[in-house]
Amino acid sequence: MEPARTRKDPGDAAAGEPFRIVSARWRTEIAGQRVVLVDDVITTGATAEAATKALLGAGAATVDVLAVARVTTPGLASP
């Protein structure tokens, strides 16, 4: 399977919200399924959060996020 595509929609860019596209093929594959999202590093958690929202919006029953490492930056709010 190929990964879901992500793009910014010009209408949503002003609001600062990325518009996520999950293809029809992916929607049928993940509908009602538990999805495990694996990332190498989580810094702010924004990418994992956006991917989780897209997968849940596409019909996934649950999304678990696993990461090899988490980077913390002093003064940066943690997810």
N, CA, C, O and CB atoms as a CASP TS submission, in Angstrom:
PFRMAT TS
TARGET T0000
AUTHOR 0000-0000-0000
METHOD Language model
MODEL 1
PARENT N/A
ATOM      1  N   MET     1       0.829  -1.182   0.000  1.00  0.00           N
ATOM      2  CA  MET     1       0.000   0.000   0.000  1.00  0.00           C
ATOM      3  C   MET     1       0.871   1.241   0.000  1.00  0.00           C
ATOM      4  O   MET     1       1.964   1.251   0.565  1.00  0.00           O
ATOM      5  CB  MET     1      -0.942   0.000   1.199  1.00  0.00           C
ATOM      6  N   GLU     2       0.379   2.269  -0.631  1.00  0.00           N
ATOM      7  CA  GLU     2       1.117   3.525  -0.599  1.00  0.00           C
ATOM      8  C   GLU     2       0.584   4.399   0.529  1.00  0.00           C
ATOM      9  O   GLU     2      -0.589   4.294   0.888  1.00  0.00           O
ATOM     10  CB  GLU     2       1.016   4.261  -1.958  1.00  0.00           C
ATOM     11  N   PRO     3       1.438   5.271   1.098  1.00  0.00           N
ATOM     12  CA  PRO     3       0.992   6.096   2.222  1.00  0.00           C
ATOM     13  C   PRO     3      -0.045   7.132   1.811  1.00  0.00           C
ATOM     14  O   PRO     3      -0.131   7.522   0.646  1.00  0.00           O
ATOM     15  CB  PRO     3       2.175   6.791   2.854  1.00  0.00           C
ATOM     16  N   ALA     4      -0.827   7.566   2.788  1.00  0.00           N
ATOM     17  CA  ALA     4      -1.820   8.614   2.536  1.00  0.00           C
ATOM     18  C   ALA     4      -1.107   9.898   2.166  1.00  0.00           C
ATOM     19  O   ALA     4      -0.009  10.168   2.651  1.00  0.00           O
ATOM     20  CB  ALA     4      -2.731   8.834   3.772  1.00  0.00           C
ATOM     21  N   ARG     5      -1.727  10.687   1.309  1.00  0.00           N
ATOM     22  CA  ARG     5      -1.118  11.943   0.890  1.00  0.00           C
ATOM     23  C   ARG     5      -1.586  13.082   1.786  1.00  0.00           C
ATOM     24  O   ARG     5      -2.713  13.091   2.280  1.00  0.00           O
ATOM     25  CB  ARG     5      -1.453  12.244  -0.578  1.00  0.00           C
ATOM     26  N   THR     6      -0.702  14.026   1.976  1.00  0.00           N
ATOM     27  CA  THR     6      -1.017  15.191   2.780  1.00  0.00           C
ATOM     28  C   THR     6      -0.742  16.435   1.951  1.00  0.00           C
ATOM     29  O   THR     6       0.285  16.523   1.279  1.00  0.00           O
ATOM     30  CB  THR     6      -0.199  15.204   4.099  1.00  0.00           C
ATOM     31  N   ARG     7      -1.648  17.389   1.997  1.00  0.00           N
ATOM     32  CA  ARG     7      -1.415  18.661   1.320  1.00  0.00           C
ATOM     33  C   ARG     7      -2.134  19.759   2.073  1.00  0.00           C
ATOM     34  O   ARG     7      -3.056  19.506   2.847  1.00  0.00           O
ATOM     35  CB  ARG     7      -1.885  18.609  -0.153  1.00  0.00           C
ATOM     36  N   LYS     8      -1.699  20.969   1.834  1.00  0.00           N
ATOM     37  CA  LYS     8      -2.386  22.099   2.446  1.00  0.00           C
ATOM     38  C   LYS     8      -3.409  22.624   1.463  1.00  0.00           C
ATOM     39  O   LYS     8      -3.108  22.839   0.289  1.00  0.00           O
ATOM     40  CB  LYS     8      -1.388  23.215   2.862  1.00  0.00           C
ATOM     41  N   ASP     9      -4.607  22.825   1.946  1.00  0.00           N
ATOM     42  CA  ASP     9      -5.668  23.389   1.130  1.00  0.00           C
ATOM     43  C   ASP     9      -5.592  24.907   1.265  1.00  0.00           C
ATOM     44  O   ASP     9      -5.539  25.420   2.383  1.00  0.00           O
ATOM     45  CB  ASP     9      -7.078  22.842   1.556  1.00  0.00           C
ATOM     46  N   PRO    10      -5.587  25.636   0.145  1.00  0.00           N
ATOM     47  CA  PRO    10      -5.461  27.095   0.233  1.00  0.00           C
ATOM     48  C   PRO    10      -6.518  27.736   1.132  1.00  0.00           C
ATOM     49  O   PRO    10      -6.228  28.710   1.826  1.00  0.00           O
ATOM     50  CB  PRO    10      -5.550  27.697  -1.149  1.00  0.00           C
ATOM     51  N   GLY    11      -7.721  27.209   1.128  1.00  0.00           N
ATOM     52  CA  GLY    11      -8.776  27.771   1.967  1.00  0.00           C
ATOM     53  C   GLY    11      -8.521  27.568   3.445  1.00  0.00           C
ATOM     54  O   GLY    11      -8.924  28.390   4.268  1.00  0.00           O
ATOM     55  N   ASP    12      -7.849  26.470   3.789  1.00  0.00           N
ATOM     56  CA  ASP    12      -7.577  26.177   5.187  1.00  0.00           C
ATOM     57  C   ASP    12      -6.268  26.789   5.673  1.00  0.00           C
ATOM     58  O   ASP    12      -6.049  26.914   6.878  1.00  0.00           O
ATOM     59  CB  ASP    12      -7.549  24.689   5.398  1.00  0.00           C
ATOM     60  N   ALA    13      -5.402  27.168   4.745  1.00  0.00           N
ATOM     61  CA  ALA    13      -4.104  27.713   5.122  1.00  0.00           C
ATOM     62  C   ALA    13      -4.264  28.983   5.966  1.00  0.00           C
ATOM     63  O   ALA    13      -3.494  29.213   6.899  1.00  0.00           O
ATOM     64  CB  ALA    13      -3.269  28.009   3.868  1.00  0.00           C
ATOM     65  N   ALA    14      -5.251  29.791   5.640  1.00  0.00           N
ATOM     66  CA  ALA    14      -5.470  31.022   6.390  1.00  0.00           C
ATOM     67  C   ALA    14      -5.828  30.716   7.836  1.00  0.00           C
ATOM     68  O   ALA    14      -5.475  31.474   8.740  1.00  0.00           O
ATOM     69  CB  ALA    14      -6.572  31.857   5.739  1.00  0.00           C
ATOM     70  N   ALA    15      -6.516  29.626   8.054  1.00  0.00           N
ATOM     71  CA  ALA    15      -6.917  29.238   9.403  1.00  0.00           C
ATOM     72  C   ALA    15      -5.793  28.494  10.117  1.00  0.00           C
ATOM     73  O   ALA    15      -5.880  28.240  11.318  1.00  0.00           O
ATOM     74  CB  ALA    15      -8.177  28.370   9.354  1.00  0.00           C
ATOM     75  N   GLY    16      -4.733  28.142   9.379  1.00  0.00           N
ATOM     76  CA  GLY    16      -3.618  27.431   9.966  1.00  0.00           C
ATOM     77  C   GLY    16      -3.847  25.943  10.126  1.00  0.00           C
ATOM     78  O   GLY    16      -3.039  25.264  10.759  1.00  0.00           O
ATOM     79  N   GLU    17      -4.912  25.425   9.575  1.00  0.00           N
ATOM     80  CA  GLU    17      -5.221  24.002   9.684  1.00  0.00           C
ATOM     81  C   GLU    17      -4.863  23.286   8.389  1.00  0.00           C
ATOM     82  O   GLU    17      -5.359  23.654   7.324  1.00  0.00           O
ATOM     83  CB  GLU    17      -6.709  23.792  10.022  1.00  0.00           C
ATOM     84  N   PRO    18      -4.008  22.267   8.466  1.00  0.00           N
ATOM     85  CA  PRO    18      -3.710  21.509   7.247  1.00  0.00           C
ATOM     86  C   PRO    18      -4.910  20.664   6.839  1.00  0.00           C
ATOM     87  O   PRO    18      -5.628  20.136   7.688  1.00  0.00           O
ATOM     88  CB  PRO    18      -2.472  20.612   7.452  1.00  0.00           C
ATOM     89  N   PHE    19      -5.114  20.546   5.559  1.00  0.00           N
ATOM     90  CA  PHE    19      -6.204  19.742   5.033  1.00  0.00           C
ATOM     91  C   PHE    19      -5.627  18.383   4.685  1.00  0.00           C
ATOM     92  O   PHE    19      -4.703  18.303   3.876  1.00  0.00           O
ATOM     93  CB  PHE    19      -6.882  20.418   3.789  1.00  0.00           C
ATOM     94  N   ARG    20      -6.134  17.331   5.260  1.00  0.00           N
ATOM     95  CA  ARG    20      -5.600  15.984   5.060  1.00  0.00           C
ATOM     96  C   ARG    20      -6.454  15.214   4.065  1.00  0.00           C
ATOM     97  O   ARG    20      -7.683  15.259   4.099  1.00  0.00           O
ATOM     98  CB  ARG    20      -5.526  15.225   6.394  1.00  0.00           C
ATOM     99  N   ILE    21      -5.770  14.514   3.188  1.00  0.00           N
ATOM    100  CA  ILE    21      -6.470  13.677   2.212  1.00  0.00           C
ATOM    101  C   ILE    21      -6.104  12.228   2.477  1.00  0.00           C
ATOM    102  O   ILE    21      -4.925  11.875   2.502  1.00  0.00           O
ATOM    103  CB  ILE    21      -6.111  14.085   0.744  1.00  0.00           C
ATOM    104  N   VAL    22      -7.092  11.406   2.671  1.00  0.00           N
ATOM    105  CA  VAL    22      -6.880   9.971   2.780  1.00  0.00           C
ATOM    106  C   VAL    22      -7.657   9.364   1.623  1.00  0.00           C
ATOM    107  O   VAL    22      -8.877   9.503   1.537  1.00  0.00           O
ATOM    108  CB  VAL    22      -7.345   9.391   4.193  1.00  0.00           C
ATOM    109  N   SER    23      -6.938   8.692   0.735  1.00  0.00           N
ATOM    110  CA  SER    23      -7.547   8.166  -0.481  1.00  0.00           C
ATOM    111  C   SER    23      -8.661   7.172  -0.173  1.00  0.00           C
ATOM    112  O   SER    23      -8.732   6.609   0.919  1.00  0.00           O
ATOM    113  CB  SER    23      -6.491   7.507  -1.350  1.00  0.00           C
ATOM    114  N   ALA    24      -9.524   6.972  -1.156  1.00  0.00           N
ATOM    115  CA  ALA    24     -10.638   6.035  -0.997  1.00  0.00           C
ATOM    116  C   ALA    24     -10.120   4.632  -0.705  1.00  0.00           C
ATOM    117  O   ALA    24     -10.735   3.893   0.064  1.00  0.00           O
ATOM    118  CB  ALA    24     -11.521   6.023  -2.257  1.00  0.00           C
ATOM    119  N   ARG    25      -9.005   4.261  -1.305  1.00  0.00           N
ATOM    120  CA  ARG    25      -8.422   2.936  -1.056  1.00  0.00           C
ATOM    121  C   ARG    25      -8.034   2.782   0.409  1.00  0.00           C
ATOM    122  O   ARG    25      -8.302   1.747   1.021  1.00  0.00           O
ATOM    123  CB  ARG    25      -7.191   2.708  -1.955  1.00  0.00           C
ATOM    124  N   TRP    26      -7.409   3.802   0.968  1.00  0.00           N
ATOM    125  CA  TRP    26      -7.014   3.751   2.371  1.00  0.00           C
ATOM    126  C   TRP    26      -8.227   3.733   3.269  1.00  0.00           C
ATOM    127  O   TRP    26      -8.237   3.034   4.283  1.00  0.00           O
ATOM    128  CB  TRP    26      -6.121   4.930   2.723  1.00  0.00           C
ATOM    129  N   ARG    27      -9.252   4.490   2.916  1.00  0.00           N
ATOM    130  CA  ARG    27     -10.456   4.523   3.747  1.00  0.00           C
ATOM    131  C   ARG    27     -11.056   3.129   3.879  1.00  0.00           C
ATOM    132  O   ARG    27     -11.476   2.740   4.968  1.00  0.00           O
ATOM    133  CB  ARG    27     -11.495   5.492   3.159  1.00  0.00           C
ATOM    134  N   THR    28     -11.101   2.379   2.795  1.00  0.00           N
ATOM    135  CA  THR    28     -11.674   1.036   2.858  1.00  0.00           C
ATOM    136  C   THR    28     -10.766   0.082   3.627  1.00  0.00           C
ATOM    137  O   THR    28     -11.253  -0.846   4.273  1.00  0.00           O
ATOM    138  CB  THR    28     -11.925   0.499   1.450  1.00  0.00           C
ATOM    139  N   GLU    29      -9.450   0.299   3.565  1.00  0.00           N
ATOM    140  CA  GLU    29      -8.508  -0.577   4.269  1.00  0.00           C
ATOM    141  C   GLU    29      -8.519  -0.346   5.781  1.00  0.00           C
ATOM    142  O   GLU    29      -8.376  -1.293   6.554  1.00  0.00           O
ATOM    143  CB  GLU    29      -7.100  -0.365   3.730  1.00  0.00           C
ATOM    144  N   ILE    30      -8.689   0.923   6.210  1.00  0.00           N
ATOM    145  CA  ILE    30      -8.571   1.228   7.639  1.00  0.00           C
ATOM    146  C   ILE    30      -9.901   1.365   8.366  1.00  0.00           C
ATOM    147  O   ILE    30      -9.929   1.450   9.594  1.00  0.00           O
ATOM    148  CB  ILE    30      -7.801   2.485   7.812  1.00  0.00           C
ATOM    149  N   ALA    31     -10.993   1.386   7.628  1.00  0.00           N
ATOM    150  CA  ALA    31     -12.313   1.567   8.256  1.00  0.00           C
ATOM    151  C   ALA    31     -12.532   0.517   9.342  1.00  0.00           C
ATOM    152  O   ALA    31     -12.506  -0.684   9.070  1.00  0.00           O
ATOM    153  CB  ALA    31     -13.443   1.485   7.195  1.00  0.00           C
ATOM    154  N   GLY    32     -12.746   0.974  10.560  1.00  0.00           N
ATOM    155  CA  GLY    32     -13.022   0.084  11.678  1.00  0.00           C
ATOM    156  C   GLY    32     -11.815  -0.650  12.246  1.00  0.00           C
ATOM    157  O   GLY    32     -11.963  -1.485  13.138  1.00  0.00           O
ATOM    158  N   GLN    33     -10.626  -0.350  11.740  1.00  0.00           N
ATOM    159  CA  GLN    33      -9.417  -1.062  12.165  1.00  0.00           C
ATOM    160  C   GLN    33      -8.638  -0.278  13.221  1.00  0.00           C
ATOM    161  O   GLN    33      -8.780   0.939  13.335  1.00  0.00           O
ATOM    162  CB  GLN    33      -8.520  -1.339  10.961  1.00  0.00           C
ATOM    163  N   ARG    34      -7.825  -0.982  13.980  1.00  0.00           N
ATOM    164  CA  ARG    34      -6.867  -0.358  14.888  1.00  0.00           C
ATOM    165  C   ARG    34      -5.623  -0.064  14.059  1.00  0.00           C
ATOM    166  O   ARG    34      -5.089  -0.961  13.407  1.00  0.00           O
ATOM    167  CB  ARG    34      -6.539  -1.284  16.140  1.00  0.00           C
ATOM    168  N   VAL    35      -5.159   1.174  14.076  1.00  0.00           N
ATOM    169  CA  VAL    35      -3.987   1.581  13.295  1.00  0.00           C
ATOM    170  C   VAL    35      -2.859   1.912  14.262  1.00  0.00           C
ATOM    171  O   VAL    35      -3.068   2.598  15.263  1.00  0.00           O
ATOM    172  CB  VAL    35      -4.311   2.806  12.370  1.00  0.00           C
ATOM    173  N   VAL    36      -1.653   1.416  13.953  1.00  0.00           N
ATOM    174  CA  VAL    36      -0.477   1.743  14.742  1.00  0.00           C
ATOM    175  C   VAL    36       0.415   2.622  13.864  1.00  0.00           C
ATOM    176  O   VAL    36       0.886   2.196  12.810  1.00  0.00           O
ATOM    177  CB  VAL    36       0.279   0.442  15.232  1.00  0.00           C
ATOM    178  N   LEU    37       0.634   3.843  14.315  1.00  0.00           N
ATOM    179  CA  LEU    37       1.459   4.822  13.606  1.00  0.00           C
ATOM    180  C   LEU    37       2.833   4.823  14.249  1.00  0.00           C
ATOM    181  O   LEU    37       2.951   5.075  15.449  1.00  0.00           O
ATOM    182  CB  LEU    37       0.816   6.254  13.638  1.00  0.00           C
ATOM    183  N   VAL    38       3.878   4.546  13.473  1.00  0.00           N
ATOM    184  CA  VAL    38       5.236   4.472  14.006  1.00  0.00           C
ATOM    185  C   VAL    38       6.031   5.649  13.451  1.00  0.00           C
ATOM    186  O   VAL    38       6.053   5.881  12.242  1.00  0.00           O
ATOM    187  CB  VAL    38       5.919   3.109  13.643  1.00  0.00           C
ATOM    188  N   ASP    39       6.681   6.389  14.346  1.00  0.00           N
ATOM    189  CA  ASP    39       7.480   7.550  13.976  1.00  0.00           C
ATOM    190  C   ASP    39       8.861   7.384  14.592  1.00  0.00           C
ATOM    191  O   ASP    39       9.012   6.719  15.616  1.00  0.00           O
ATOM    192  CB  ASP    39       6.806   8.883  14.446  1.00  0.00           C
ATOM    193  N   ASP    40       9.867   7.987  13.969  1.00  0.00           N
ATOM    194  CA  ASP    40      11.209   7.868  14.523  1.00  0.00           C
ATOM    195  C   ASP    40      11.409   8.796  15.718  1.00  0.00           C
ATOM    196  O   ASP    40      11.942   8.380  16.746  1.00  0.00           O
ATOM    197  CB  ASP    40      12.245   8.169  13.452  1.00  0.00           C
ATOM    198  N   VAL    41      10.983  10.056  15.584  1.00  0.00           N
ATOM    199  CA  VAL    41      11.175  11.035  16.652  1.00  0.00           C
ATOM    200  C   VAL    41       9.926  11.897  16.786  1.00  0.00           C
ATOM    201  O   VAL    41       9.347  12.321  15.785  1.00  0.00           O
ATOM    202  CB  VAL    41      12.420  11.918  16.376  1.00  0.00           C
ATOM    203  N   ILE    42       9.515  12.153  18.017  1.00  0.00           N
ATOM    204  CA  ILE    42       8.428  13.099  18.268  1.00  0.00           C
ATOM    205  C   ILE    42       9.034  14.299  18.990  1.00  0.00           C
ATOM    206  O   ILE    42       9.655  14.161  20.043  1.00  0.00           O
ATOM    207  CB  ILE    42       7.263  12.441  19.115  1.00  0.00           C
ATOM    208  N   THR    43       8.839  15.480  18.402  1.00  0.00           N
ATOM    209  CA  THR    43       9.345  16.704  19.023  1.00  0.00           C
ATOM    210  C   THR    43       8.188  17.449  19.675  1.00  0.00           C
ATOM    211  O   THR    43       8.110  17.522  20.901  1.00  0.00           O
ATOM    212  CB  THR    43      10.062  17.608  17.978  1.00  0.00           C
ATOM    213  N   THR    44       7.296  17.996  18.872  1.00  0.00           N
ATOM    214  CA  THR    44       6.147  18.712  19.427  1.00  0.00           C
ATOM    215  C   THR    44       4.896  17.848  19.445  1.00  0.00           C
ATOM    216  O   THR    44       3.952  18.134  20.181  1.00  0.00           O
ATOM    217  CB  THR    44       5.885  19.978  18.631  1.00  0.00           C
ATOM    218  N   GLY    45       4.884  16.800  18.643  1.00  0.00           N
ATOM    219  CA  GLY    45       3.706  15.945  18.548  1.00  0.00           C
ATOM    220  C   GLY    45       2.706  16.399  17.507  1.00  0.00           C
ATOM    221  O   GLY    45       1.676  15.750  17.322  1.00  0.00           O
ATOM    222  N   ALA    46       2.987  17.510  16.815  1.00  0.00           N
ATOM    223  CA  ALA    46       2.047  18.064  15.843  1.00  0.00           C
ATOM    224  C   ALA    46       1.798  17.118  14.670  1.00  0.00           C
ATOM    225  O   ALA    46       0.657  16.967  14.234  1.00  0.00           O
ATOM    226  CB  ALA    46       2.562  19.392  15.328  1.00  0.00           C
ATOM    227  N   THR    47       2.839  16.486  14.157  1.00  0.00           N
ATOM    228  CA  THR    47       2.676  15.577  13.028  1.00  0.00           C
ATOM    229  C   THR    47       1.886  14.345  13.436  1.00  0.00           C
ATOM    230  O   THR    47       0.984  13.921  12.714  1.00  0.00           O
ATOM    231  CB  THR    47       4.037  15.168  12.466  1.00  0.00           C
ATOM    232  N   ALA    48       2.211  13.771  14.574  1.00  0.00           N
ATOM    233  CA  ALA    48       1.484  12.596  15.059  1.00  0.00           C
ATOM    234  C   ALA    48       0.021  12.945  15.323  1.00  0.00           C
ATOM    235  O   ALA    48      -0.870  12.146  15.035  1.00  0.00           O
ATOM    236  CB  ALA    48       2.141  12.042  16.340  1.00  0.00           C
ATOM    237  N   GLU    49      -0.226  14.127  15.867  1.00  0.00           N
ATOM    238  CA  GLU    49      -1.600  14.548  16.136  1.00  0.00           C
ATOM    239  C   GLU    49      -2.383  14.728  14.834  1.00  0.00           C
ATOM    240  O   GLU    49      -3.529  14.291  14.735  1.00  0.00           O
ATOM    241  CB  GLU    49      -1.609  15.854  16.945  1.00  0.00           C
ATOM    242  N   ALA    50      -1.768  15.371  13.835  1.00  0.00           N
ATOM    243  CA  ALA    50      -2.443  15.585  12.557  1.00  0.00           C
ATOM    244  C   ALA    50      -2.718  14.257  11.851  1.00  0.00           C
ATOM    245  O   ALA    50      -3.794  14.064  11.286  1.00  0.00           O
ATOM    246  CB  ALA    50      -1.600  16.498  11.657  1.00  0.00           C
ATOM    247  N   ALA    51      -1.750  13.347  11.884  1.00  0.00           N
ATOM    248  CA  ALA    51      -1.928  12.043  11.249  1.00  0.00           C
ATOM    249  C   ALA    51      -3.024  11.245  11.965  1.00  0.00           C
ATOM    250  O   ALA    51      -3.829  10.572  11.321  1.00  0.00           O
ATOM    251  CB  ALA    51      -0.597  11.254  11.251  1.00  0.00           C
ATOM    252  N   THR    52      -3.049  11.323  13.283  1.00  0.00           N
ATOM    253  CA  THR    52      -4.078  10.633  14.059  1.00  0.00           C
ATOM    254  C   THR    52      -5.460  11.157  13.719  1.00  0.00           C
ATOM    255  O   THR    52      -6.390  10.373  13.526  1.00  0.00           O
ATOM    256  CB  THR    52      -3.817  10.787  15.553  1.00  0.00           C
ATOM    257  N   LYS    53      -5.606  12.476  13.643  1.00  0.00           N
ATOM    258  CA  LYS    53      -6.899  13.075  13.286  1.00  0.00           C
ATOM    259  C   LYS    53      -7.335  12.636  11.890  1.00  0.00           C
ATOM    260  O   LYS    53      -8.508  12.332  11.672  1.00  0.00           O
ATOM    261  CB  LYS    53      -6.819  14.613  13.356  1.00  0.00           C
ATOM    262  N   ALA    54      -6.392  12.604  10.943  1.00  0.00           N
ATOM    263  CA  ALA    54      -6.721  12.193   9.571  1.00  0.00           C
ATOM    264  C   ALA    54      -7.168  10.739   9.534  1.00  0.00           C
ATOM    265  O   ALA    54      -8.141  10.406   8.857  1.00  0.00           O
ATOM    266  CB  ALA    54      -5.514  12.396   8.641  1.00  0.00           C
ATOM    267  N   LEU    55      -6.465   9.871  10.255  1.00  0.00           N
ATOM    268  CA  LEU    55      -6.822   8.453  10.268  1.00  0.00           C
ATOM    269  C   LEU    55      -8.164   8.208  10.948  1.00  0.00           C
ATOM    270  O   LEU    55      -8.968   7.410  10.467  1.00  0.00           O
ATOM    271  CB  LEU    55      -5.739   7.650  10.966  1.00  0.00           C
ATOM    272  N   LEU    56      -8.410   8.887  12.060  1.00  0.00           N
ATOM    273  CA  LEU    56      -9.702   8.750  12.732  1.00  0.00           C
ATOM    274  C   LEU    56     -10.825   9.303  11.855  1.00  0.00           C
ATOM    275  O   LEU    56     -11.916   8.736  11.792  1.00  0.00           O
ATOM    276  CB  LEU    56      -9.683   9.475  14.094  1.00  0.00           C
ATOM    277  N   GLY    57     -10.539  10.416  11.179  1.00  0.00           N
ATOM    278  CA  GLY    57     -11.522  11.000  10.273  1.00  0.00           C
ATOM    279  C   GLY    57     -11.829  10.101   9.089  1.00  0.00           C
ATOM    280  O   GLY    57     -12.912  10.177   8.507  1.00  0.00           O
ATOM    281  N   ALA    58     -10.873   9.245   8.731  1.00  0.00           N
ATOM    282  CA  ALA    58     -11.047   8.321   7.617  1.00  0.00           C
ATOM    283  C   ALA    58     -11.718   7.026   8.049  1.00  0.00           C
ATOM    284  O   ALA    58     -11.979   6.151   7.224  1.00  0.00           O
ATOM    285  CB  ALA    58      -9.711   8.016   6.979  1.00  0.00           C
ATOM    286  N   GLY    59     -12.000   6.903   9.361  1.00  0.00           N
ATOM    287  CA  GLY    59     -12.740   5.732   9.803  1.00  0.00           C
ATOM    288  C   GLY    59     -12.007   4.743  10.673  1.00  0.00           C
ATOM    289  O   GLY    59     -12.583   3.723  11.050  1.00  0.00           O
ATOM    290  N   ALA    60     -10.738   5.006  11.013  1.00  0.00           N
ATOM    291  CA  ALA    60     -10.013   4.089  11.887  1.00  0.00           C
ATOM    292  C   ALA    60     -10.710   4.020  13.238  1.00  0.00           C
ATOM    293  O   ALA    60     -11.193   5.034  13.741  1.00  0.00           O
ATOM    294  CB  ALA    60      -8.538   4.531  12.054  1.00  0.00           C
ATOM    295  N   ALA    61     -10.764   2.835  13.825  1.00  0.00           N
ATOM    296  CA  ALA    61     -11.404   2.673  15.131  1.00  0.00           C
ATOM    297  C   ALA    61     -10.557   3.316  16.217  1.00  0.00           C
ATOM    298  O   ALA    61     -11.071   4.058  17.054  1.00  0.00           O
ATOM    299  CB  ALA    61     -11.633   1.184  15.446  1.00  0.00           C
ATOM    300  N   THR    62      -9.269   3.036  16.205  1.00  0.00           N
ATOM    301  CA  THR    62      -8.324   3.632  17.150  1.00  0.00           C
ATOM    302  C   THR    62      -6.998   3.851  16.440  1.00  0.00           C
ATOM    303  O   THR    62      -6.704   3.201  15.437  1.00  0.00           O
ATOM    304  CB  THR    62      -8.136   2.732  18.411  1.00  0.00           C
ATOM    305  N   VAL    63      -6.204   4.769  16.968  1.00  0.00           N
ATOM    306  CA  VAL    63      -4.862   5.019  16.444  1.00  0.00           C
ATOM    307  C   VAL    63      -3.909   5.068  17.627  1.00  0.00           C
ATOM    308  O   VAL    63      -4.087   5.866  18.547  1.00  0.00           O
ATOM    309  CB  VAL    63      -4.802   6.351  15.608  1.00  0.00           C
ATOM    310  N   ASP    64      -2.899   4.213  17.597  1.00  0.00           N
ATOM    311  CA  ASP    64      -1.847   4.215  18.612  1.00  0.00           C
ATOM    312  C   ASP    64      -0.588   4.779  17.961  1.00  0.00           C
ATOM    313  O   ASP    64      -0.268   4.434  16.824  1.00  0.00           O
ATOM    314  CB  ASP    64      -1.596   2.767  19.197  1.00  0.00           C
ATOM    315  N   VAL    65       0.124   5.642  18.675  1.00  0.00           N
ATOM    316  CA  VAL    65       1.345   6.245  18.147  1.00  0.00           C
ATOM    317  C   VAL    65       2.529   5.716  18.946  1.00  0.00           C
ATOM    318  O   VAL    65       2.557   5.807  20.174  1.00  0.00           O
ATOM    319  CB  VAL    65       1.280   7.806  18.207  1.00  0.00           C
ATOM    320  N   LEU    66       3.503   5.165  18.235  1.00  0.00           N
ATOM    321  CA  LEU    66       4.738   4.677  18.839  1.00  0.00           C
ATOM    322  C   LEU    66       5.896   5.468  18.257  1.00  0.00           C
ATOM    323  O   LEU    66       5.921   5.746  17.059  1.00  0.00           O
ATOM    324  CB  LEU    66       4.927   3.145  18.598  1.00  0.00           C
ATOM    325  N   ALA    67       6.857   5.833  19.102  1.00  0.00           N
ATOM    326  CA  ALA    67       8.033   6.569  18.631  1.00  0.00           C
ATOM    327  C   ALA    67       9.286   5.983  19.256  1.00  0.00           C
ATOM    328  O   ALA    67       9.267   5.489  20.384  1.00  0.00           O
ATOM    329  CB  ALA    67       7.916   8.075  18.965  1.00  0.00           C
ATOM    330  N   VAL    68      10.375   6.047  18.503  1.00  0.00           N
ATOM    331  CA  VAL    68      11.654   5.547  18.994  1.00  0.00           C
ATOM    332  C   VAL    68      12.243   6.520  20.006  1.00  0.00           C
ATOM    333  O   VAL    68      12.853   6.102  20.990  1.00  0.00           O
ATOM    334  CB  VAL    68      12.636   5.322  17.829  1.00  0.00           C
ATOM    335  N   ALA    69      12.063   7.822  19.768  1.00  0.00           N
ATOM    336  CA  ALA    69      12.625   8.836  20.657  1.00  0.00           C
ATOM    337  C   ALA    69      11.699  10.038  20.746  1.00  0.00           C
ATOM    338  O   ALA    69      10.885  10.289  19.857  1.00  0.00           O
ATOM    339  CB  ALA    69      14.015   9.270  20.172  1.00  0.00           C
ATOM    340  N   ARG    70      11.843  10.769  21.833  1.00  0.00           N
ATOM    341  CA  ARG    70      11.090  12.002  22.008  1.00  0.00           C
ATOM    342  C   ARG    70      12.078  13.087  22.391  1.00  0.00           C
ATOM    343  O   ARG    70      12.848  12.930  23.339  1.00  0.00           O
ATOM    344  CB  ARG    70       9.964  11.846  23.087  1.00  0.00           C
ATOM    345  N   VAL    71      12.056  14.187  21.656  1.00  0.00           N
ATOM    346  CA  VAL    71      12.958  15.301  21.904  1.00  0.00           C
ATOM    347  C   VAL    71      12.227  16.324  22.759  1.00  0.00           C
ATOM    348  O   VAL    71      11.102  16.713  22.448  1.00  0.00           O
ATOM    349  CB  VAL    71      13.459  15.937  20.571  1.00  0.00           C
ATOM    350  N   THR    72      12.860  16.749  23.818  1.00  0.00           N
ATOM    351  CA  THR    72      12.275  17.800  24.648  1.00  0.00           C
ATOM    352  C   THR    72      13.118  19.054  24.515  1.00  0.00           C
ATOM    353  O   THR    72      14.347  18.989  24.491  1.00  0.00           O
ATOM    354  CB  THR    72      12.175  17.357  26.136  1.00  0.00           C
ATOM    355  N   THR    73      12.461  20.179  24.429  1.00  0.00           N
ATOM    356  CA  THR    73      13.131  21.461  24.304  1.00  0.00           C
ATOM    357  C   THR    73      12.693  22.337  25.458  1.00  0.00           C
ATOM    358  O   THR    73      11.493  22.522  25.663  1.00  0.00           O
ATOM    359  CB  THR    73      12.822  22.135  22.939  1.00  0.00           C
ATOM    360  N   PRO    74      13.637  22.887  26.225  1.00  0.00           N
ATOM    361  CA  PRO    74      13.256  23.760  27.344  1.00  0.00           C
ATOM    362  C   PRO    74      12.394  24.931  26.837  1.00  0.00           C
ATOM    363  O   PRO    74      12.721  25.574  25.839  1.00  0.00           O
ATOM    364  CB  PRO    74      14.528  24.297  28.074  1.00  0.00           C
ATOM    365  N   GLY    75      11.312  25.184  27.532  1.00  0.00           N
ATOM    366  CA  GLY    75      10.434  26.290  27.171  1.00  0.00           C
ATOM    367  C   GLY    75       9.385  25.928  26.159  1.00  0.00           C
ATOM    368  O   GLY    75       8.498  26.737  25.884  1.00  0.00           O
ATOM    369  N   LEU    76       9.451  24.720  25.580  1.00  0.00           N
ATOM    370  CA  LEU    76       8.477  24.280  24.586  1.00  0.00           C
ATOM    371  C   LEU    76       7.428  23.418  25.288  1.00  0.00           C
ATOM    372  O   LEU    76       7.763  22.479  26.010  1.00  0.00           O
ATOM    373  CB  LEU    76       9.170  23.490  23.422  1.00  0.00           C
ATOM    374  N   ALA    77       6.171  23.745  25.068  1.00  0.00           N
ATOM    375  CA  ALA    77       5.090  22.988  25.695  1.00  0.00           C
ATOM    376  C   ALA    77       5.083  21.555  25.196  1.00  0.00           C
ATOM    377  O   ALA    77       5.228  21.322  23.996  1.00  0.00           O
ATOM    378  CB  ALA    77       3.737  23.649  25.422  1.00  0.00           C
ATOM    379  N   SER    78       4.920  20.603  26.078  1.00  0.00           N
ATOM    380  CA  SER    78       4.864  19.186  25.707  1.00  0.00           C
ATOM    381  C   SER    78       3.448  18.796  25.362  1.00  0.00           C
ATOM    382  O   SER    78       2.495  19.335  25.922  1.00  0.00           O
ATOM    383  CB  SER    78       5.397  18.297  26.840  1.00  0.00           C
ATOM    384  N   PRO    79       3.301  17.836  24.418  1.00  0.00           N
ATOM    385  CA  PRO    79       1.951  17.361  24.068  1.00  0.00           C
ATOM    386  C   PRO    79       1.334  16.557  25.182  1.00  0.00           C
ATOM    387  O   PRO    79       0.205  16.085  25.051  1.00  0.00           O
ATOM    388  CB  PRO    79       1.989  16.523  22.805  1.00  0.00           C
TER
END
